[in-house]
Every structure is written in structure tokens, then in C-alpha cells.
């Protein structure tokens, strides 16, 4: 494709990774349009930007986009239950993935988590593994799975336990193997854009140390 020819769709564009990702896509000459799916309009303006208010429970996902980026994610505490968490972190990405491949999208990139494993005894990791496996079954030409360790960066919402974990991981960083070190959200967003621009056919999995 020539420069400025890709259309991007971003779900979860108001989150820690998503905000940075949207900025990078808007400033990348390979993209002519960036459509972000949001629950409420963001204070953001750019000639390439489209903001679409969406409710995944009653979503019309008939968009035309080449590349789909999914940064949807919550916590069990915020969601209120395991079922509600699973809906945001697994069901919604799969709804998006199914709809967009039927609309002609060729590439899907998603942020899951280090430790994602469909057979994990840890509920959080198991859900992340399940969404990965579900997306693999859809048949995207290029599927990028990004598994960061604990994320570092600005978040619009307060997550006290996450903040404590970030401090502890930074304090003991010298003891932590590279694969499990905390990672800046900017590095994850950068890796996602690079994957999309240099995409290869098939499934590509990026562990946290590969994005450092």
C-alpha cells in the first residue's frame, strides 16, 4: 500500500496503552483515518480522527477498517464480578474481531497480559488465554498478541493495587527477570504500531521482554 492508505479502528482508546496508541496512529503517515470506539466523547481533535460512541451490548460494528487495535481491559474489582470482567476482556474483543473480519479487516492487534494461558488456574490469566484462542480461530491474515507485564504510565482511573505493584516492581527491578519487568505503556503502543506497519501473515506473539 502507498503512504496514508490504512484505516485504523481502536477499541479501548481511552486507556493507558490506548491513549498513546491513538496518538501514534494519528501521527503516523501510513494512516489516513483513525476511528476510536468510546463510551463517551474524548477531548481530542485531529483531522484524521473519528470518534464513535459505542455500546458493545448493542453495537453496530459495520465499519470499514484495515487494521483493528484492541486495548479493552478492566479489573474484576472495577467490573464488579468475574462474569462482568470476562465480558469486557473476552466477549467484547471477540465480538469486535468477528464483526471486523467480516467487514474486510486483515489485521487485528490486541493487548492481553503476561501469563495469558487458556489452561491457567488463575482466572485472570485464563480469560486472557481464552480471548487469544478465540481470536486465533477467526482467521485474520495477521494477528498480533501483545502480552505486557505490569504497565507503567498515566491512567485516567485510580487503581490503588496497581499503583502499589508498580512501586514494588520498580524498587525490586534489579531482581526481576527481563520478561517479568514492568513495562512502559509507550513501549507496548510502539510495538503494536510497528507490528501493523511491518505485519507478517499468521499469528505473532510478543512477550513483555520483546517489547522492552
LORO-202859 format. One record per residue: residue number from 1; residue in three letters; x, y, z of N, C-alpha, C, CB in turn. Coordinates in steps of 0.05 Angstrom, whole numbers. Each point is the difference from the previous one (the first is absolute). Glycine has a CB too. Layout:
% residues N
  seq  type    n.c1    n.c2    n.c3   ca.c1   ca.c2   ca.c3    c.c1    c.c2    c.c3   cb.c1   cb.c2   cb.c3
  NUM   ALA       X       Y       Z       X       Y       Z       X       Y       Z       X       Y       Z
...
This chain:
% residues 212
  seq  type    n.c1    n.c2    n.c3   ca.c1   ca.c2   ca.c3    c.c1    c.c2    c.c3   cb.c1   cb.c2   cb.c3
    1   UNK      17     -24       0     -17      24       0      17      25       0     -36     -25      24
    2   UNK      26      46     -35      14      26       0      -3      13      27      -7       5     -49
    3   UNK      21      17      53      -1      14      25     -28      11       4      48      12      -4
    4   UNK     -56      -9      30     -26      11       8     -23     -15     -13      22      44       5
    5   UNK     -20     -71      -4     -21     -16     -13     -15     -18      19      27       2     -41
    6   UNK     -17      -6      65     -13     -17      20     -21      15      16      41     -28       2
    7   UNK     -63      14       4     -20      10      18       2     -18      26     -31      17     -38
    8   UNK      33      -3      61       2     -14      25     -25       3      17      50       7      -2
    9   UNK     -56     -28      17     -22       0      19      12      -7      27     -35     -13     -35
   10   UNK      29      28      56      12      -4      26     -23      -3      21      42      25     -13
   11   UNK     -42     -48      27     -18      -3      22      16       1      26     -31     -29     -28
   12   UNK      21      45      47      15       4      25      20      22      -3      -5     -48      10
   13   UNK      -1      68     -26      18      22      -6       3      20      23     -11      -6     -47
   14   UNK      -4       3      68       3      19      23      16     -12      23     -44      19     -13
   15   UNK      54     -44       9      15     -12      21      30       7      -1     -32     -37       0
   16   UNK      48      25      17      28       7       2      15      -4     -26      -2     -11      49
   17   UNK       0     -13     -60      13      -6     -25     -16      13     -23      18     -43      18
   18   UNK     -44      42     -17     -16      10     -22       4      29      -6     -33     -34      13
   19   UNK      35      51       7       5      29      -5      25       5     -15     -25      10      42
   20   UNK      46     -24     -34      26       3     -14      -1     -11     -28      24      -2      44
   21   UNK     -37     -21     -47      -3     -12     -26     -15      18     -20       0     -45      23
   22   UNK     -22      57     -14     -15      18     -17      17      23      -9     -42     -13      24
   23   UNK      57      25      -6      18      22      -7      20      -9     -21      -5      20      46
   24   UNK      17     -43     -42      20     -10     -19     -12      -5     -28      25     -20      38
   25   UNK     -49       9     -39     -13      -5     -25      -8      26     -14     -18     -43      18
   26   UNK       9      63      -3      -7      25     -12      24      14     -12     -37       4      33
   27   UNK      60      -8     -21      25      13      -9      16     -17     -20       1      24      44
   28   UNK     -12     -47     -51      14     -18     -19     -11       4     -28       8     -33      37
   29   UNK      10      39     -56      -8       6     -27     -12     -23     -15      35      34      -1
   30   UNK     -32     -58      12     -12     -24     -13     -30      -2       4      43     -23       7
   31   UNK     -54      40      11     -28      -2       6     -15      26      -9      10     -30      39
   32   UNK     -31      26     -53     -16      23     -10     -24       5      18      15     -10     -46
   33   UNK     -22     -10      63     -24       2      17       3     -17      25     -29       9     -41
   34   UNK      21       3      64       1     -15      25     -27       3      13      51       7       6
   35   UNK     -66     -28      -4     -26      -1      12       2     -12      27     -23      -3     -45
   36   UNK      17      18      66       1     -11      27     -28      -5      11      44      24       8
   37   UNK     -48     -48       3     -26      -7      12       1       7      29      -7     -38     -33
   38   UNK     -11      55      42       0      10      28     -27       0      12      39      29     -12
   39   UNK     -40     -30      38     -26       1      14     -10      29       2      13     -40      27
   40   UNK       6      59     -26      -8      28      -1      22      16     -14     -25      -4      43
   41   UNK      18      26     -56      19      14     -17      24      10      16     -38      13     -28
   42   UNK      61     -17      15      25       8      13       8      29      -9      15     -48       1
   43   UNK       0      61      17       9      27      -6      25      -2     -18     -19      18      44
   44   UNK      14     -24     -69      21      -5     -19      -9       8     -28      18     -38      28
   45   UNK      -1      52     -42      -7      10     -27      24      -4     -19     -33      33      20
   46   UNK      27     -43     -44      21      -4     -20     -14      -4     -27      32     -20      34
   47   UNK     -21      29     -56     -13      -3     -26      -5     -29      -7      23      42     -14
   48   UNK      -7     -60      23      -4     -29      -7     -19     -14      19      46       0     -18
   49   UNK     -53      13      40     -15     -14      22     -30      -1      -4      36      15      30
   50   UNK     -47     -39     -25     -29      -4       2      -5     -12      27      -6      -6     -51
   51   UNK     -14      17      65      -8     -11      26     -28     -12      -3      29      34      25
   52   UNK     -31     -60     -18     -26     -14      -2      -9      -9      28      11     -15     -47
   53   UNK     -33      26      56     -11      -8      26     -12     -28      -4      -9      48      15
   54   UNK      16     -66       3      -9     -28      -5      -7     -14      26      29      -2     -40
   55   UNK     -48     -15      39      -8     -18      22       2     -28     -11     -31      35      22
   56   UNK      50     -50     -13       5     -27     -11     -24     -19       4      48       7       8
   57   UNK     -66       0      11     -23     -17       4     -20       3     -24       6       5      50
   58   UNK      -5      18     -63     -18       5     -23      16      14     -22     -41       3      30
   59   UNK      63     -16     -38      19      14     -17      -6      -5     -30      34      -5      36
   60   UNK     -31      27     -51       0      -2     -29      29       3      -8     -47      19      -6
   61   UNK      60     -41      -2      28       0      -6       6      -3     -30       8     -20      45
   62   UNK     -25      33     -60       3      -1     -29      19      22     -10     -46     -20      -4
   63   UNK      71      19      13      20      20      -7      18     -12     -22      -2      20      46
   64   UNK      14      -3     -62      20      -8     -19      27       9      10     -33       3     -39
   65   UNK      49     -22      49      26       6      10      19     -23      -8     -19      26      39
   66   UNK      44     -18     -46      20     -20      -7      12     -13      25      10      26     -41
   67   UNK      -3     -10      61      13      -9      24     -17       5      24      45       8     -21
   68   UNK     -48     -28      38     -16       2      24      19      -3      24     -42     -17     -23
   69   UNK      40      36      42      16      -1      24     -18      -2      24      37      27     -22
   70   UNK     -33     -46      39     -17      -4      24      16       3      25     -30     -31     -27
   71   UNK      23      51      43      13       5      26     -21      -1      22      36      28     -22
   72   UNK     -58     -42      17     -20      -2      21      10     -15      24     -36       2     -36
   73   UNK      28       7      59       9     -14      25     -11      13      24      41     -15     -23
   74   UNK     -46      -1      44      -9      11      25      11     -18      22     -43      19     -20
   75   UNK      33     -16      44       8     -17      23     -25     -13      11      41      29      11
   76   UNK     -38     -51       3     -23     -13      12     -13      19      20      21     -46      -7
   77   UNK      -4      60      22     -10      19      20     -17      22     -12      40     -10      28
   78   UNK     -31      21     -50     -15      22     -13     -24     -11     -14      42      25      -7
   79   UNK     -39     -48      -6     -23     -12     -15     -22      -9      19      31     -15     -36
   80   UNK     -24       6      60     -19      -8      20      -4     -29       3     -22      42      -9
   81   UNK      31     -57     -10      -3     -30       1      18     -12     -21     -47       3      17
   82   UNK      52     -29     -14      16     -14     -20     -14      -1     -27      20     -28      36
   83   UNK     -47      26     -35     -16      -1     -24       2      26     -16     -31     -33      22
   84   UNK      30      55      -7       1      27     -12      28       5     -11     -36      17      31
   85   UNK      57     -26     -17      27       2      -9       4     -15     -26      16       5      47
   86   UNK     -26     -29     -48       3     -17     -23     -14      12     -25       2     -40      30
   87   UNK     -24      54     -25     -15      13     -22      18      21     -13     -44      -9      23
   88   UNK      57      26      -7      17      21     -11      25     -10     -12     -19      31      34
   89   UNK      32     -50     -21      27      -9      -8      -1     -23     -20      17      15      43
   90   UNK     -39     -29     -46      -2     -22     -19     -23       3     -20      20     -29      35
   91   UNK     -44      33     -25     -23       0     -18       1      24     -19     -27     -23      35
   92   UNK      32      47     -25       1      24     -17      21      -2     -22     -18      27      39
   93   UNK      43     -34     -32      21      -3     -21      -8     -20     -21      34      13      33
   94   UNK     -47     -35     -25      -8     -20     -20     -23       9     -17      15     -35      32
   95   UNK     -34      51     -20     -21      12     -16      12      18     -21     -32      -2      39
   96   UNK      51      18     -30      14      19     -18      15     -15     -22       4      33      37
   97   UNK      11     -53     -29      16     -16     -19     -17     -13     -21      33      -8      35
   98   UNK     -56      -4     -27     -17     -14     -19     -13      20     -20     -10     -35      34
   99   UNK       1      58     -23     -13      20     -17      19      12     -20     -31      10      37
  100   UNK      56      -4     -29      18      14     -17      12     -18     -21      10      30      38
  101   UNK      -6     -55     -33      11     -18     -21     -22      -3     -22      30     -24      33
  102   UNK     -55      24     -25     -21      -2     -19      -3      26     -16     -24     -32      30
  103   UNK      34      54     -19       0      26     -15      24       4     -17     -27      19      37
  104   UNK      45     -39     -36      24       2     -18      26       7      13     -32      12     -34
  105   UNK      32      -9      61      26       6      13      19     -23      -2     -24      30      32
  106   UNK      49     -24     -36      20     -21      -4      19      -4      24      -3      10     -49
  107   UNK       4      10      67      18      -1      22     -14       7      26      38      12     -31
  108   UNK     -32     -28      52     -11       5      26      23      -2      20     -46     -19     -13
  109   UNK      49      40      30      20       1      20     -13       4      27      34      18     -32
  110   UNK     -27     -34      52     -13       2      26      20      -1      23     -40     -22     -20
  111   UNK      35      37      41      15      -1      24     -13     -20      19      16      48      -5
  112   UNK      -2     -69      13     -10     -19      19      16       3      26     -16     -32     -36
  113   UNK      32      13      43      16       2      25      21     -21       1     -39      20      24
  114   UNK      61     -14     -11      20     -20       5     -13     -22      17      38      34      -3
  115   UNK     -33     -59      -4     -12     -22      15     -26      -9     -11      22      17      39
  116   UNK     -31      -5     -61     -25      -9     -13       2     -29      -8      -9      47     -17
  117   UNK     -11     -63      26       2     -29      -5     -28     -11       4      49      -3      14
  118   UNK     -60      -9     -35     -27     -11       1      -2     -22      22      -5      10     -49
  119   UNK      27     -22      57      -1     -21      20       9       9      28       9     -32     -37
  120   UNK      -6      58      40      10      11      26     -21      -5      22      27      34     -25
  121   UNK     -17     -39      49     -18      -2      23      -8      28      11      21     -45      11
  122   UNK      -7      65     -21      -6      28       8     -21      11     -20      47       7      19
  123   UNK     -70       2      -8     -22       8     -16       7      22     -20     -30     -12      37
  124   UNK      45      32     -28       7      23     -18      17     -10     -23       0      30      39
  125   UNK      20     -46     -34      17     -11     -21     -15     -18     -19      39       4      31
  126   UNK     -58     -19     -20     -16     -19     -16     -18      15     -20       1     -33      38
  127   UNK     -13      55     -28     -17      16     -18      16      12     -22     -31      10      38
  128   UNK      55       0     -32      17      11     -20       8     -21     -21      18      34      34
  129   UNK     -13     -58     -24       7     -22     -18     -24      -7     -18      33     -17      34
  130   UNK     -57      18     -22     -24      -7     -16      -5      20     -22     -19     -22      41
  131   UNK      23      47     -36      -4      20     -21      21      -4     -22     -20      33      33
  132   UNK      44     -39     -26      21      -5     -20      -8     -24     -18      35      18      31
  133   UNK     -44     -40     -18      -7     -23     -16     -24       5     -18      18     -29      37
  134   UNK     -37      45     -26     -24       6     -16       7      17     -25     -27      -1      42
  135   UNK      45      19     -39       9      17     -22      16     -16     -21       1      39      31
  136   UNK      14     -58     -21      15     -17     -19     -18     -16     -19      36      -4      34
  137   UNK     -60      -2     -24     -19     -16     -16     -14      16     -21      -6     -29      39
  138   UNK       8      56     -38     -14      17     -19      12       1     -28     -15      26      39
  139   UNK      42     -31     -40      12      -2     -27      10      27     -11     -28     -38      -8
  140   UNK      36      56      26      12      25     -10      25      -5     -16     -20      25      39
  141   UNK      25     -10     -59      25      -2     -15      24       4      18     -23      15     -42
  142   UNK      20       6      60      21       6      20     -13       4      27      30      21     -36
  143   UNK     -21     -36      55     -10       3      28      24       5      18     -40     -30      -9
  144   UNK      40      52      22      22       7      19     -10      -1      29      21      29     -35
  145   UNK      -8     -45      51      -8      -2      28      23      11      17     -29     -41      -9
  146   UNK      22      61      26      20      14      16      -5      -5      29       4      36     -35
  147   UNK      16     -48      48      -2     -10      28      18      16      19     -12     -46     -18
  148   UNK       5      70      25      17      16      18      -1     -11      28      -7      40     -29
  149   UNK      29     -35      44      -1      -3      29     -14      24      11      44     -27       1
  150   UNK     -40      33      24     -14      23      12       7      26     -15       0     -22      45
  151   UNK     -21      37     -52       3      24     -16       7      24      17     -32     -18     -32
  152   UNK      50      35      21       7      25      13      -9      23     -18      40     -21      23
  153   UNK     -52      42     -11      -9      23     -15     -24      12      13      17     -21     -41
  154   UNK     -28      41      28     -23      15      11     -26     -14      -6      25      43      -5
  155   UNK     -42     -46      25     -26     -11      -4     -21      19      11      18     -47       4
  156   UNK     -40      51     -19     -20      19       8     -15      -8      25      -5      13     -48
  157   UNK       4     -40      52     -14     -10      24      20      -8      21     -38     -15     -29
  158   UNK      28      14      54      18      -8      22      -2     -30       5      -7      45      21
  159   UNK      31     -57     -20       2     -29       6      21      -2      22     -14     -15     -47
  160   UNK       6      16      72      18       1      23      19     -24       1     -34      26      24
  161   UNK      23     -50     -28      17     -24       1      20       0     -23     -38     -26      21
  162   UNK      30      35     -44      19       2     -23      22      20       7     -37     -12     -32
  163   UNK      30      34      44      20      20       7      21     -11      19     -34      36      -7
  164   UNK      24     -51      27      18     -13      19      18     -20     -14     -34       6      36
  165   UNK      22     -22     -54      16     -19     -15      21      13     -17     -39     -30       0
  166   UNK      33      52     -12      19      15     -17      24       9      17     -37      15     -30
  167   UNK      31      -4      54      22       9      17      18     -23       9     -30      37      17
  168   UNK      18     -59     -10      16     -23       9      17     -11     -23     -36     -11      34
  169   UNK      24      10     -58      16     -11     -23      23      18      -7     -42     -22     -17
  170   UNK      38      48      20      22      19      -5      22      -2      21     -33      30     -23
  171   UNK      25     -34      48      19      -2      22      17     -25      -4     -31      24      31
  172   UNK      19     -46     -38      14     -25      -2       6      -8     -29     -22     -15      42
  173   UNK      23      36     -60       4      -5     -28      25     -16      -6     -23      42      -9
  174   UNK      45     -37      24      25     -14      -4      -1     -30       5      23      43      12
  175   UNK     -43     -52       3      -3     -28       7     -19     -15     -20       9      12      48
  176   UNK     -24       3     -64     -21     -12     -16      11      -7     -28     -35      27      25
  177   UNK      30     -52     -34       8      -7     -27     -13      19     -21       5     -49      15
  178   UNK       9      53     -37      -9      20     -20     -28      -5      -9      47       5     -14
  179   UNK     -55     -30      11     -26      -7     -11     -22      10      19      19     -40     -23
  180   UNK     -13      43      49     -21       7      19       3      28      11      -2     -47      12
  181   UNK      21      62     -22       4      28       9     -24      17      -9      50      -5      -3
  182   UNK     -57      25      19     -21      19      -7       8      14     -26     -13       7      48
  183   UNK      -6       0     -65       5      11     -26     -16      26      -4      10     -46     -18
  184   UNK       3      65       6     -14      25      -7     -22      -5     -21      42      27      12
  185   UNK     -65     -15      -7     -22      -3     -20       8      10     -27     -33       5      37
  186   UNK      51      15     -38       9      11     -25      14     -21     -17       5      44      22
  187   UNK      10     -62      -9      14     -21     -15     -19     -20     -12      39       6      30
  188   UNK     -61     -12     -16     -20     -18     -10     -14      12     -24      -7     -19      46
  189   UNK       0      44     -44     -14      14     -23      19       1     -24     -27      28      33
  190   UNK      52     -22     -28      20       1     -22       2     -27     -14      25      36      25
  191   UNK     -24     -57      -9       2     -27     -11     -24      -7     -17      28     -14      39
  192   UNK     -51      23     -31     -25      -6     -14       0      14     -28     -25      -5      44
  193   UNK      34      30     -44       0      15     -26      21     -13     -18     -14      42      23
  194   UNK      37     -49     -12      21     -12     -17      -9     -27     -12      35      23      28
  195   UNK     -49     -38     -11     -11     -26     -10     -19       5     -23       5     -20      46
  196   UNK     -22      40     -44     -20       5     -20      13       9     -26     -33      12      35
  197   UNK      53       5     -34      13      10     -24      17     -21     -13       0      46      20
  198   UNK      13     -63      -4      18     -21     -10     -12     -28       2      39      29      13
  199   UNK     -66     -30     -14     -14     -25       7       8     -24     -18     -37      29      16
  200   UNK      37     -52      -4       4     -25     -13     -25     -17       2      50       2       9
  201   UNK     -54     -19     -28     -24     -18       1       2     -19      24      -4       3     -50
  202   UNK     -18     -10      61      -1     -19      22      -3      14      27      27     -31     -27
  203   UNK     -21      16      48      -3       9      28      28       7      10     -41     -28       8
  204   UNK      44      52       3      25       9      12      -6       7      29      18      18     -44
  205   UNK      -2     -30      62      -3       5      29      24      15      10     -28     -42       6
  206   UNK      24      64       8      21      16      11      -1       0      30      -1      29     -41
  207   UNK      21     -42      53       2       0      30      11      27       9       6     -50       1
  208   UNK      -8      55      25       8      26      10      29       7      -5     -35      -6      35
  209   UNK      53     -13     -33      28       6      -4       6       7     -29      11     -31      38
  210   UNK     -27      21     -56       4       7     -29      -8      28      -6      -7     -48     -11
  211   UNK     -10      60      28      -9      27      -4      17      21      15     -46     -18      -7
  212   UNK      63       8      25      16      18      17      20      16     -17      -5     -31      39
